[in-house]
Amino acid sequence: METSQQTDLDKSLKQGEEYVNHVVSEIQDKIKEGEERITKTIGEVDKRLRENPWPIVAGVAAASIFIGFLVGSRKK
């Protein structure tokens, strides 16, 4: 009986190991896909910013003025 139980345990452990390896492989694939998407998106954003930086400059200036107004008004 112990041999049968040991064999069943070995099979279960082997199946569990295969499942974990499969899941790890899928996760690694998803991480790689995510890295590729991020790299592509960063490249596109960089290209657009280099072509026309003024909307970003204006947005940062507007946000800075707004934050300065909020911080300045709290001291009074």
HTML snippet that shows the backbone in 3Dmol.js (N, CA, C, O; Angstrom):
<script src="https://3Dmol.org/build/3Dmol-min.js"></script>
<div id="view" style="width:600px;height:400px;position:relative"></div>
<script>
const pdb = `
ATOM      1  N   MET A   1       0.805  -1.195   0.000  1.00  0.00           N
ATOM      2  CA  MET A   1       0.000   0.000   0.000  1.00  0.00           C
ATOM      3  C   MET A   1       0.849   1.261   0.000  1.00  0.00           C
ATOM      4  O   MET A   1       0.538   2.228  -0.695  1.00  0.00           O
ATOM      5  N   GLU A   2       1.906   1.249   0.769  1.00  0.00           N
ATOM      6  CA  GLU A   2       2.746   2.428   0.824  1.00  0.00           C
ATOM      7  C   GLU A   2       3.341   2.739  -0.535  1.00  0.00           C
ATOM      8  O   GLU A   2       3.522   3.908  -0.874  1.00  0.00           O
ATOM      9  N   THR A   3       3.648   1.719  -1.317  1.00  0.00           N
ATOM     10  CA  THR A   3       4.205   1.937  -2.642  1.00  0.00           C
ATOM     11  C   THR A   3       3.179   2.618  -3.538  1.00  0.00           C
ATOM     12  O   THR A   3       3.520   3.526  -4.296  1.00  0.00           O
ATOM     13  N   SER A   4       1.924   2.185  -3.457  1.00  0.00           N
ATOM     14  CA  SER A   4       0.859   2.795  -4.250  1.00  0.00           C
ATOM     15  C   SER A   4       0.654   4.253  -3.829  1.00  0.00           C
ATOM     16  O   SER A   4       0.501   5.132  -4.677  1.00  0.00           O
ATOM     17  N   GLN A   5       0.651   4.500  -2.531  1.00  0.00           N
ATOM     18  CA  GLN A   5       0.479   5.864  -2.042  1.00  0.00           C
ATOM     19  C   GLN A   5       1.666   6.738  -2.444  1.00  0.00           C
ATOM     20  O   GLN A   5       1.507   7.905  -2.802  1.00  0.00           O
ATOM     21  N   GLN A   6       2.847   6.151  -2.376  1.00  0.00           N
ATOM     22  CA  GLN A   6       4.052   6.892  -2.759  1.00  0.00           C
ATOM     23  C   GLN A   6       4.008   7.227  -4.247  1.00  0.00           C
ATOM     24  O   GLN A   6       4.375   8.332  -4.648  1.00  0.00           O
ATOM     25  N   THR A   7       3.560   6.275  -5.063  1.00  0.00           N
ATOM     26  CA  THR A   7       3.449   6.501  -6.504  1.00  0.00           C
ATOM     27  C   THR A   7       2.432   7.589  -6.790  1.00  0.00           C
ATOM     28  O   THR A   7       2.670   8.453  -7.634  1.00  0.00           O
ATOM     29  N   ASP A   8       1.292   7.558  -6.090  1.00  0.00           N
ATOM     30  CA  ASP A   8       0.275   8.594  -6.272  1.00  0.00           C
ATOM     31  C   ASP A   8       0.816   9.961  -5.844  1.00  0.00           C
ATOM     32  O   ASP A   8       0.562  10.970  -6.502  1.00  0.00           O
ATOM     33  N   LEU A   9       1.547   9.984  -4.758  1.00  0.00           N
ATOM     34  CA  LEU A   9       2.139  11.227  -4.284  1.00  0.00           C
ATOM     35  C   LEU A   9       3.165  11.753  -5.288  1.00  0.00           C
ATOM     36  O   LEU A   9       3.201  12.950  -5.576  1.00  0.00           O
ATOM     37  N   ASP A  10       3.992  10.863  -5.815  1.00  0.00           N
ATOM     38  CA  ASP A  10       4.981  11.265  -6.818  1.00  0.00           C
ATOM     39  C   ASP A  10       4.294  11.835  -8.053  1.00  0.00           C
ATOM     40  O   ASP A  10       4.736  12.844  -8.603  1.00  0.00           O
ATOM     41  N   LYS A  11       3.201  11.183  -8.494  1.00  0.00           N
ATOM     42  CA  LYS A  11       2.464  11.672  -9.669  1.00  0.00           C
ATOM     43  C   LYS A  11       1.881  13.053  -9.391  1.00  0.00           C
ATOM     44  O   LYS A  11       1.954  13.954 -10.226  1.00  0.00           O
ATOM     45  N   SER A  12       1.304  13.201  -8.202  1.00  0.00           N
ATOM     46  CA  SER A  12       0.710  14.493  -7.846  1.00  0.00           C
ATOM     47  C   SER A  12       1.770  15.581  -7.786  1.00  0.00           C
ATOM     48  O   SER A  12       1.560  16.690  -8.275  1.00  0.00           O
ATOM     49  N   LEU A  13       2.900  15.261  -7.188  1.00  0.00           N
ATOM     50  CA  LEU A  13       3.985  16.242  -7.116  1.00  0.00           C
ATOM     51  C   LEU A  13       4.501  16.602  -8.501  1.00  0.00           C
ATOM     52  O   LEU A  13       4.785  17.768  -8.775  1.00  0.00           O
ATOM     53  N   LYS A  14       4.620  15.625  -9.362  1.00  0.00           N
ATOM     54  CA  LYS A  14       5.090  15.859 -10.730  1.00  0.00           C
ATOM     55  C   LYS A  14       4.102  16.756 -11.482  1.00  0.00           C
ATOM     56  O   LYS A  14       4.503  17.680 -12.190  1.00  0.00           O
ATOM     57  N   GLN A  15       2.798  16.468 -11.318  1.00  0.00           N
ATOM     58  CA  GLN A  15       1.782  17.287 -11.980  1.00  0.00           C
ATOM     59  C   GLN A  15       1.812  18.717 -11.442  1.00  0.00           C
ATOM     60  O   GLN A  15       1.681  19.679 -12.198  1.00  0.00           O
ATOM     61  N   GLY A  16       1.985  18.841 -10.128  1.00  0.00           N
ATOM     62  CA  GLY A  16       2.059  20.173  -9.533  1.00  0.00           C
ATOM     63  C   GLY A  16       3.266  20.940 -10.043  1.00  0.00           C
ATOM     64  O   GLY A  16       3.178  22.132 -10.337  1.00  0.00           O
ATOM     65  N   GLU A  17       4.386  20.253 -10.146  1.00  0.00           N
ATOM     66  CA  GLU A  17       5.602  20.888 -10.653  1.00  0.00           C
ATOM     67  C   GLU A  17       5.424  21.333 -12.102  1.00  0.00           C
ATOM     68  O   GLU A  17       5.849  22.429 -12.470  1.00  0.00           O
ATOM     69  N   GLU A  18       4.802  20.495 -12.923  1.00  0.00           N
ATOM     70  CA  GLU A  18       4.566  20.849 -14.319  1.00  0.00           C
ATOM     71  C   GLU A  18       3.639  22.046 -14.421  1.00  0.00           C
ATOM     72  O   GLU A  18       3.844  22.929 -15.254  1.00  0.00           O
ATOM     73  N   TYR A  19       2.610  22.076 -13.566  1.00  0.00           N
ATOM     74  CA  TYR A  19       1.669  23.199 -13.580  1.00  0.00           C
ATOM     75  C   TYR A  19       2.376  24.495 -13.180  1.00  0.00           C
ATOM     76  O   TYR A  19       2.195  25.529 -13.823  1.00  0.00           O
ATOM     77  N   VAL A  20       3.170  24.436 -12.130  1.00  0.00           N
ATOM     78  CA  VAL A  20       3.889  25.625 -11.675  1.00  0.00           C
ATOM     79  C   VAL A  20       4.845  26.104 -12.766  1.00  0.00           C
ATOM     80  O   VAL A  20       4.938  27.305 -13.022  1.00  0.00           O
ATOM     81  N   ASN A  21       5.549  25.188 -13.401  1.00  0.00           N
ATOM     82  CA  ASN A  21       6.458  25.567 -14.481  1.00  0.00           C
ATOM     83  C   ASN A  21       5.703  26.214 -15.633  1.00  0.00           C
ATOM     84  O   ASN A  21       6.184  27.174 -16.235  1.00  0.00           O
ATOM     85  N   HIS A  22       4.522  25.689 -15.939  1.00  0.00           N
ATOM     86  CA  HIS A  22       3.696  26.247 -17.011  1.00  0.00           C
ATOM     87  C   HIS A  22       3.248  27.662 -16.657  1.00  0.00           C
ATOM     88  O   HIS A  22       3.321  28.567 -17.489  1.00  0.00           O
ATOM     89  N   VAL A  23       2.785  27.851 -15.425  1.00  0.00           N
ATOM     90  CA  VAL A  23       2.328  29.171 -14.989  1.00  0.00           C
ATOM     91  C   VAL A  23       3.487  30.162 -14.985  1.00  0.00           C
ATOM     92  O   VAL A  23       3.322  31.300 -15.423  1.00  0.00           O
ATOM     93  N   VAL A  24       4.642  29.753 -14.504  1.00  0.00           N
ATOM     94  CA  VAL A  24       5.820  30.631 -14.487  1.00  0.00           C
ATOM     95  C   VAL A  24       6.197  31.022 -15.916  1.00  0.00           C
ATOM     96  O   VAL A  24       6.544  32.174 -16.179  1.00  0.00           O
ATOM     97  N   SER A  25       6.127  30.069 -16.825  1.00  0.00           N
ATOM     98  CA  SER A  25       6.439  30.356 -18.222  1.00  0.00           C
ATOM     99  C   SER A  25       5.461  31.376 -18.807  1.00  0.00           C
ATOM    100  O   SER A  25       5.867  32.290 -19.524  1.00  0.00           O
ATOM    101  N   GLU A  26       4.166  31.216 -18.496  1.00  0.00           N
ATOM    102  CA  GLU A  26       3.166  32.168 -18.985  1.00  0.00           C
ATOM    103  C   GLU A  26       3.411  33.560 -18.405  1.00  0.00           C
ATOM    104  O   GLU A  26       3.297  34.561 -19.113  1.00  0.00           O
ATOM    105  N   ILE A  27       3.745  33.621 -17.126  1.00  0.00           N
ATOM    106  CA  ILE A  27       4.009  34.909 -16.480  1.00  0.00           C
ATOM    107  C   ILE A  27       5.221  35.578 -17.122  1.00  0.00           C
ATOM    108  O   ILE A  27       5.204  36.783 -17.372  1.00  0.00           O
ATOM    109  N   GLN A  28       6.260  34.812 -17.387  1.00  0.00           N
ATOM    110  CA  GLN A  28       7.450  35.373 -18.035  1.00  0.00           C
ATOM    111  C   GLN A  28       7.117  35.900 -19.422  1.00  0.00           C
ATOM    112  O   GLN A  28       7.629  36.944 -19.827  1.00  0.00           O
ATOM    113  N   ASP A  29       6.257  35.184 -20.162  1.00  0.00           N
ATOM    114  CA  ASP A  29       5.843  35.649 -21.483  1.00  0.00           C
ATOM    115  C   ASP A  29       5.074  36.970 -21.371  1.00  0.00           C
ATOM    116  O   ASP A  29       5.301  37.894 -22.152  1.00  0.00           O
ATOM    117  N   LYS A  30       4.165  37.054 -20.396  1.00  0.00           N
ATOM    118  CA  LYS A  30       3.383  38.282 -20.213  1.00  0.00           C
ATOM    119  C   LYS A  30       4.284  39.449 -19.816  1.00  0.00           C
ATOM    120  O   LYS A  30       4.081  40.572 -20.277  1.00  0.00           O
ATOM    121  N   ILE A  31       5.275  39.192 -18.968  1.00  0.00           N
ATOM    122  CA  ILE A  31       6.215  40.244 -18.576  1.00  0.00           C
ATOM    123  C   ILE A  31       6.991  40.734 -19.788  1.00  0.00           C
ATOM    124  O   ILE A  31       7.189  41.936 -19.962  1.00  0.00           O
ATOM    125  N   LYS A  32       7.428  39.803 -20.622  1.00  0.00           N
ATOM    126  CA  LYS A  32       8.175  40.183 -21.828  1.00  0.00           C
ATOM    127  C   LYS A  32       7.304  41.023 -22.759  1.00  0.00           C
ATOM    128  O   LYS A  32       7.768  42.018 -23.316  1.00  0.00           O
ATOM    129  N   GLU A  33       6.028  40.621 -22.931  1.00  0.00           N
ATOM    130  CA  GLU A  33       5.110  41.391 -23.769  1.00  0.00           C
ATOM    131  C   GLU A  33       4.918  42.796 -23.192  1.00  0.00           C
ATOM    132  O   GLU A  33       4.905  43.780 -23.932  1.00  0.00           O
ATOM    133  N   GLY A  34       4.771  42.881 -21.875  1.00  0.00           N
ATOM    134  CA  GLY A  34       4.600  44.179 -21.226  1.00  0.00           C
ATOM    135  C   GLY A  34       5.815  45.072 -21.414  1.00  0.00           C
ATOM    136  O   GLY A  34       5.682  46.268 -21.677  1.00  0.00           O
ATOM    137  N   GLU A  35       7.001  44.488 -21.279  1.00  0.00           N
ATOM    138  CA  GLU A  35       8.223  45.262 -21.480  1.00  0.00           C
ATOM    139  C   GLU A  35       8.307  45.787 -22.905  1.00  0.00           C
ATOM    140  O   GLU A  35       8.721  46.924 -23.131  1.00  0.00           O
ATOM    141  N   GLU A  36       7.911  44.950 -23.873  1.00  0.00           N
ATOM    142  CA  GLU A  36       7.948  45.376 -25.278  1.00  0.00           C
ATOM    143  C   GLU A  36       6.954  46.506 -25.518  1.00  0.00           C
ATOM    144  O   GLU A  36       7.265  47.461 -26.229  1.00  0.00           O
ATOM    145  N   ARG A  37       5.755  46.406 -24.930  1.00  0.00           N
ATOM    146  CA  ARG A  37       4.756  47.473 -25.089  1.00  0.00           C
ATOM    147  C   ARG A  37       5.245  48.771 -24.469  1.00  0.00           C
ATOM    148  O   ARG A  37       5.104  49.842 -25.060  1.00  0.00           O
ATOM    149  N   ILE A  38       5.818  48.673 -23.279  1.00  0.00           N
ATOM    150  CA  ILE A  38       6.312  49.872 -22.599  1.00  0.00           C
ATOM    151  C   ILE A  38       7.420  50.523 -23.409  1.00  0.00           C
ATOM    152  O   ILE A  38       7.435  51.743 -23.572  1.00  0.00           O
ATOM    153  N   THR A  39       8.342  49.728 -23.914  1.00  0.00           N
ATOM    154  CA  THR A  39       9.435  50.260 -24.724  1.00  0.00           C
ATOM    155  C   THR A  39       8.895  50.958 -25.968  1.00  0.00           C
ATOM    156  O   THR A  39       9.353  52.042 -26.328  1.00  0.00           O
ATOM    157  N   LYS A  40       7.925  50.336 -26.616  1.00  0.00           N
ATOM    158  CA  LYS A  40       7.327  50.924 -27.820  1.00  0.00           C
ATOM    159  C   LYS A  40       6.622  52.240 -27.483  1.00  0.00           C
ATOM    160  O   LYS A  40       6.773  53.229 -28.199  1.00  0.00           O
ATOM    161  N   THR A  41       5.856  52.248 -26.397  1.00  0.00           N
ATOM    162  CA  THR A  41       5.123  53.447 -26.004  1.00  0.00           C
ATOM    163  C   THR A  41       6.076  54.576 -25.621  1.00  0.00           C
ATOM    164  O   THR A  41       5.865  55.726 -26.008  1.00  0.00           O
ATOM    165  N   ILE A  42       7.109  54.255 -24.873  1.00  0.00           N
ATOM    166  CA  ILE A  42       8.088  55.276 -24.489  1.00  0.00           C
ATOM    167  C   ILE A  42       8.754  55.859 -25.729  1.00  0.00           C
ATOM    168  O   ILE A  42       8.981  57.067 -25.801  1.00  0.00           O
ATOM    169  N   GLY A  43       9.065  55.018 -26.694  1.00  0.00           N
ATOM    170  CA  GLY A  43       9.664  55.497 -27.939  1.00  0.00           C
ATOM    171  C   GLY A  43       8.746  56.450 -28.682  1.00  0.00           C
ATOM    172  O   GLY A  43       9.190  57.473 -29.204  1.00  0.00           O
ATOM    173  N   GLU A  44       7.442  56.106 -28.730  1.00  0.00           N
ATOM    174  CA  GLU A  44       6.485  56.968 -29.420  1.00  0.00           C
ATOM    175  C   GLU A  44       6.321  58.301 -28.697  1.00  0.00           C
ATOM    176  O   GLU A  44       6.276  59.356 -29.331  1.00  0.00           O
ATOM    177  N   VAL A  45       6.234  58.249 -27.375  1.00  0.00           N
ATOM    178  CA  VAL A  45       6.093  59.483 -26.588  1.00  0.00           C
ATOM    179  C   VAL A  45       7.339  60.360 -26.759  1.00  0.00           C
ATOM    180  O   VAL A  45       7.230  61.574 -26.933  1.00  0.00           O
ATOM    181  N   ASP A  46       8.499  59.750 -26.709  1.00  0.00           N
ATOM    182  CA  ASP A  46       9.749  60.499 -26.876  1.00  0.00           C
ATOM    183  C   ASP A  46       9.787  61.172 -28.241  1.00  0.00           C
ATOM    184  O   ASP A  46      10.181  62.332 -28.359  1.00  0.00           O
ATOM    185  N   LYS A  47       9.381  60.445 -29.264  1.00  0.00           N
ATOM    186  CA  LYS A  47       9.370  61.001 -30.616  1.00  0.00           C
ATOM    187  C   LYS A  47       8.428  62.198 -30.709  1.00  0.00           C
ATOM    188  O   LYS A  47       8.783  63.228 -31.282  1.00  0.00           O
ATOM    189  N   ARG A  48       7.224  62.062 -30.144  1.00  0.00           N
ATOM    190  CA  ARG A  48       6.255  63.164 -30.187  1.00  0.00           C
ATOM    191  C   ARG A  48       6.754  64.370 -29.391  1.00  0.00           C
ATOM    192  O   ARG A  48       6.579  65.514 -29.811  1.00  0.00           O
ATOM    193  N   LEU A  49       7.377  64.106 -28.241  1.00  0.00           N
ATOM    194  CA  LEU A  49       7.878  65.229 -27.437  1.00  0.00           C
ATOM    195  C   LEU A  49       9.005  65.965 -28.143  1.00  0.00           C
ATOM    196  O   LEU A  49       9.112  67.187 -28.047  1.00  0.00           O
ATOM    197  N   ARG A  50       9.827  65.234 -28.838  1.00  0.00           N
ATOM    198  CA  ARG A  50      10.923  65.890 -29.554  1.00  0.00           C
ATOM    199  C   ARG A  50      10.416  66.681 -30.755  1.00  0.00           C
ATOM    200  O   ARG A  50      11.007  67.695 -31.127  1.00  0.00           O
ATOM    201  N   GLU A  51       9.318  66.218 -31.364  1.00  0.00           N
ATOM    202  CA  GLU A  51       8.757  66.923 -32.505  1.00  0.00           C
ATOM    203  C   GLU A  51       8.018  68.193 -32.071  1.00  0.00           C
ATOM    204  O   GLU A  51       8.097  69.217 -32.750  1.00  0.00           O
ATOM    205  N   ASN A  52       7.299  68.132 -30.940  1.00  0.00           N
ATOM    206  CA  ASN A  52       6.496  69.270 -30.504  1.00  0.00           C
ATOM    207  C   ASN A  52       6.449  69.313 -28.968  1.00  0.00           C
ATOM    208  O   ASN A  52       5.517  68.782 -28.365  1.00  0.00           O
ATOM    209  N   PRO A  53       7.440  69.936 -28.340  1.00  0.00           N
ATOM    210  CA  PRO A  53       7.486  69.937 -26.871  1.00  0.00           C
ATOM    211  C   PRO A  53       6.605  70.999 -26.209  1.00  0.00           C
ATOM    212  O   PRO A  53       6.405  70.952 -24.996  1.00  0.00           O
ATOM    213  N   TRP A  54       6.079  71.947 -26.971  1.00  0.00           N
ATOM    214  CA  TRP A  54       5.394  73.084 -26.368  1.00  0.00           C
ATOM    215  C   TRP A  54       4.129  72.728 -25.592  1.00  0.00           C
ATOM    216  O   TRP A  54       3.887  73.354 -24.560  1.00  0.00           O
ATOM    217  N   PRO A  55       3.327  71.791 -26.004  1.00  0.00           N
ATOM    218  CA  PRO A  55       2.165  71.450 -25.161  1.00  0.00           C
ATOM    219  C   PRO A  55       2.573  70.940 -23.773  1.00  0.00           C
ATOM    220  O   PRO A  55       1.897  71.215 -22.782  1.00  0.00           O
ATOM    221  N   ILE A  56       3.661  70.209 -23.712  1.00  0.00           N
ATOM    222  CA  ILE A  56       4.140  69.709 -22.426  1.00  0.00           C
ATOM    223  C   ILE A  56       4.679  70.861 -21.583  1.00  0.00           C
ATOM    224  O   ILE A  56       4.411  70.939 -20.384  1.00  0.00           O
ATOM    225  N   VAL A  57       5.430  71.745 -22.209  1.00  0.00           N
ATOM    226  CA  VAL A  57       5.977  72.900 -21.493  1.00  0.00           C
ATOM    227  C   VAL A  57       4.828  73.745 -20.937  1.00  0.00           C
ATOM    228  O   VAL A  57       4.881  74.180 -19.786  1.00  0.00           O
ATOM    229  N   ALA A  58       3.808  73.973 -21.736  1.00  0.00           N
ATOM    230  CA  ALA A  58       2.659  74.764 -21.288  1.00  0.00           C
ATOM    231  C   ALA A  58       1.919  74.050 -20.162  1.00  0.00           C
ATOM    232  O   ALA A  58       1.487  74.691 -19.204  1.00  0.00           O
ATOM    233  N   GLY A  59       1.769  72.741 -20.264  1.00  0.00           N
ATOM    234  CA  GLY A  59       1.090  71.983 -19.215  1.00  0.00           C
ATOM    235  C   GLY A  59       1.838  72.015 -17.894  1.00  0.00           C
ATOM    236  O   GLY A  59       1.232  72.160 -16.832  1.00  0.00           O
ATOM    237  N   VAL A  60       3.150  71.880 -17.961  1.00  0.00           N
ATOM    238  CA  VAL A  60       3.965  71.939 -16.743  1.00  0.00           C
ATOM    239  C   VAL A  60       3.891  73.335 -16.136  1.00  0.00           C
ATOM    240  O   VAL A  60       3.802  73.476 -14.916  1.00  0.00           O
ATOM    241  N   ALA A  61       3.927  74.361 -16.972  1.00  0.00           N
ATOM    242  CA  ALA A  61       3.843  75.735 -16.466  1.00  0.00           C
ATOM    243  C   ALA A  61       2.490  75.973 -15.800  1.00  0.00           C
ATOM    244  O   ALA A  61       2.428  76.558 -14.719  1.00  0.00           O
ATOM    245  N   ALA A  62       1.422  75.532 -16.428  1.00  0.00           N
ATOM    246  CA  ALA A  62       0.084  75.720 -15.859  1.00  0.00           C
ATOM    247  C   ALA A  62      -0.051  74.964 -14.535  1.00  0.00           C
ATOM    248  O   ALA A  62      -0.591  75.498 -13.567  1.00  0.00           O
ATOM    249  N   ALA A  63       0.436  73.734 -14.495  1.00  0.00           N
ATOM    250  CA  ALA A  63       0.368  72.951 -13.256  1.00  0.00           C
ATOM    251  C   ALA A  63       1.198  73.607 -12.157  1.00  0.00           C
ATOM    252  O   ALA A  63       0.787  73.617 -10.997  1.00  0.00           O
ATOM    253  N   SER A  64       2.339  74.145 -12.502  1.00  0.00           N
ATOM    254  CA  SER A  64       3.198  74.812 -11.517  1.00  0.00           C
ATOM    255  C   SER A  64       2.525  76.058 -10.943  1.00  0.00           C
ATOM    256  O   SER A  64       2.576  76.311  -9.739  1.00  0.00           O
ATOM    257  N   ILE A  65       1.903  76.819 -11.817  1.00  0.00           N
ATOM    258  CA  ILE A  65       1.195  78.022 -11.350  1.00  0.00           C
ATOM    259  C   ILE A  65       0.046  77.626 -10.430  1.00  0.00           C
ATOM    260  O   ILE A  65      -0.164  78.256  -9.393  1.00  0.00           O
ATOM    261  N   PHE A  66      -0.688  76.601 -10.795  1.00  0.00           N
ATOM    262  CA  PHE A  66      -1.810  76.133  -9.984  1.00  0.00           C
ATOM    263  C   PHE A  66      -1.337  75.645  -8.615  1.00  0.00           C
ATOM    264  O   PHE A  66      -1.923  75.991  -7.590  1.00  0.00           O
ATOM    265  N   ILE A  67      -0.289  74.850  -8.604  1.00  0.00           N
ATOM    266  CA  ILE A  67       0.257  74.345  -7.334  1.00  0.00           C
ATOM    267  C   ILE A  67       0.787  75.506  -6.496  1.00  0.00           C
ATOM    268  O   ILE A  67       0.583  75.540  -5.282  1.00  0.00           O
ATOM    269  N   GLY A  68       1.460  76.447  -7.134  1.00  0.00           N
ATOM    270  CA  GLY A  68       1.948  77.628  -6.420  1.00  0.00           C
ATOM    271  C   GLY A  68       0.810  78.435  -5.821  1.00  0.00           C
ATOM    272  O   GLY A  68       0.926  78.934  -4.702  1.00  0.00           O
ATOM    273  N   PHE A  69      -0.276  78.566  -6.545  1.00  0.00           N
ATOM    274  CA  PHE A  69      -1.451  79.270  -6.036  1.00  0.00           C
ATOM    275  C   PHE A  69      -2.019  78.556  -4.820  1.00  0.00           C
ATOM    276  O   PHE A  69      -2.343  79.200  -3.821  1.00  0.00           O
ATOM    277  N   LEU A  70      -2.146  77.223  -4.890  1.00  0.00           N
ATOM    278  CA  LEU A  70      -2.682  76.459  -3.767  1.00  0.00           C
ATOM    279  C   LEU A  70      -1.792  76.556  -2.524  1.00  0.00           C
ATOM    280  O   LEU A  70      -2.282  76.766  -1.415  1.00  0.00           O
ATOM    281  N   VAL A  71      -0.482  76.403  -2.724  1.00  0.00           N
ATOM    282  CA  VAL A  71       0.440  76.464  -1.601  1.00  0.00           C
ATOM    283  C   VAL A  71       0.485  77.877  -1.022  1.00  0.00           C
ATOM    284  O   VAL A  71       0.536  78.050   0.196  1.00  0.00           O
ATOM    285  N   GLY A  72       0.465  78.875  -1.885  1.00  0.00           N
ATOM    286  CA  GLY A  72       0.503  80.265  -1.434  1.00  0.00           C
ATOM    287  C   GLY A  72      -0.749  80.671  -0.678  1.00  0.00           C
ATOM    288  O   GLY A  72      -0.672  81.446   0.276  1.00  0.00           O
ATOM    289  N   SER A  73      -1.891  80.164  -1.086  1.00  0.00           N
ATOM    290  CA  SER A  73      -3.134  80.549  -0.428  1.00  0.00           C
ATOM    291  C   SER A  73      -3.317  79.860   0.921  1.00  0.00           C
ATOM    292  O   SER A  73      -4.086  80.356   1.744  1.00  0.00           O
ATOM    293  N   ARG A  74      -2.671  78.780   1.174  1.00  0.00           N
ATOM    294  CA  ARG A  74      -2.807  78.056   2.448  1.00  0.00           C
ATOM    295  C   ARG A  74      -2.048  78.764   3.574  1.00  0.00           C
ATOM    296  O   ARG A  74      -2.404  78.601   4.740  1.00  0.00           O
ATOM    297  N   LYS A  75      -1.037  79.526   3.262  1.00  0.00           N
ATOM    298  CA  LYS A  75      -0.239  80.198   4.288  1.00  0.00           C
ATOM    299  C   LYS A  75      -0.981  81.389   4.870  1.00  0.00           C
ATOM    300  O   LYS A  75      -0.683  81.814   5.986  1.00  0.00           O
ATOM    301  N   LYS A  76      -1.920  81.923   4.151  1.00  0.00           N
ATOM    302  CA  LYS A  76      -2.611  83.145   4.594  1.00  0.00           C
ATOM    303  C   LYS A  76      -3.638  82.857   5.621  1.00  0.00           C
ATOM    304  O   LYS A  76      -4.308  83.773   6.098  1.00  0.00           O
TER     305      LYS A  76
END
`;
const viewer = $3Dmol.createViewer("view");
viewer.addModel(pdb, "pdb");
viewer.setStyle({}, {cartoon: {color: "spectrum"}});
viewer.zoomTo();
viewer.render();
</script>
